Amino acid sequence: MAFRIRFVMQMNAREAMHLIELRSSPQGHPAYRRIAHEMHRLIGEHAGHSAIAGAMRYVDYSDVDLERLDAERRTEAKRRTLGS
């Protein structure tokens, strides 16, 4: 089950940008979002790569409740309009 097992990830700037921008979206799992936000912050502040962190334009720090609920509601509305 790998619960609370530490591991190390090594990635280049492009891989980090892709992972952080994708996993920080409102539809992302709250745990993934929290980690993506922390990675973005650490790249900019702790690692000293503020230019790389600044290039990540699609990192979403918005506060969302019930992350996937809005997306599921839109999908259901589309199904209703196509079905009728």
C-alpha positions in Angstrom: 0.0 0.0 0.0 3.0 2.3 0.3 1.5 4.5 2.9 3.8 7.3 4.1 6.9 5.9 2.4 9.5 8.6 1.6 10.9 8.8 -1.9 13.0 11.2 -4.1 12.0 12.5 -7.5 14.5 14.0 -9.8 13.2 16.0 -12.8 14.2 18.8 -15.1 12.5 22.2 -15.3 10.1 21.1 -18.1 9.0 18.0 -16.2 8.5 20.0 -13.0 6.5 22.6 -14.9 4.3 20.0 -16.5 3.6 18.1 -13.2 3.0 21.3 -11.1 0.7 22.9 -13.6 -1.3 19.8 -14.2 -1.7 18.7 -10.6 -2.5 22.1 -9.2 -5.7 22.4 -11.3 -9.0 22.6 -9.4 -9.9 19.1 -10.5 -6.8 17.7 -8.9 -6.8 15.7 -5.7 -6.4 17.9 -2.7 -3.2 16.1 -1.6 -1.7 16.4 -5.1 -2.6 20.1 -5.2 -1.0 20.7 -1.8 2.2 19.0 -2.9 2.2 20.9 -6.3 1.8 24.2 -4.5 4.6 23.4 -2.1 6.9 22.3 -5.0 6.2 25.6 -6.9 7.0 27.6 -3.8 10.2 25.7 -3.0 11.4 26.0 -6.6 11.0 29.8 -6.5 12.2 30.5 -2.9 14.4 27.7 -1.6 16.1 26.5 -4.8 16.5 30.0 -6.0 15.0 29.4 -9.5 12.6 32.3 -9.4 12.7 32.6 -13.2 11.6 29.0 -13.6 8.9 29.4 -11.0 7.7 32.6 -12.7 7.5 30.8 -16.0 4.9 28.5 -14.6 1.9 30.6 -15.6 -0.8 28.0 -15.1 -0.2 27.0 -11.5 -3.7 27.4 -9.9 -3.7 28.6 -6.3 -7.5 29.2 -6.2 -9.3 27.9 -3.2 -11.9 25.3 -4.2 -14.4 23.2 -2.4 -15.5 19.8 -3.7 -12.9 20.0 -6.4 -14.5 17.7 -9.0 -18.1 18.6 -8.3 -18.3 21.5 -10.7 -16.8 19.5 -13.5 -19.2 16.6 -12.8 -22.2 19.0 -12.9 -21.1 20.4 -16.2 -20.7 16.9 -17.7 -24.1 15.9 -16.4 -25.7 19.0 -17.9 -24.1 18.2 -21.3 -25.4 14.6 -21.1 -28.9 15.9 -20.5 -28.8 18.3 -23.4 -27.5 15.6 -25.8 -30.0 13.0 -24.5 -33.1 15.1 -25.0 
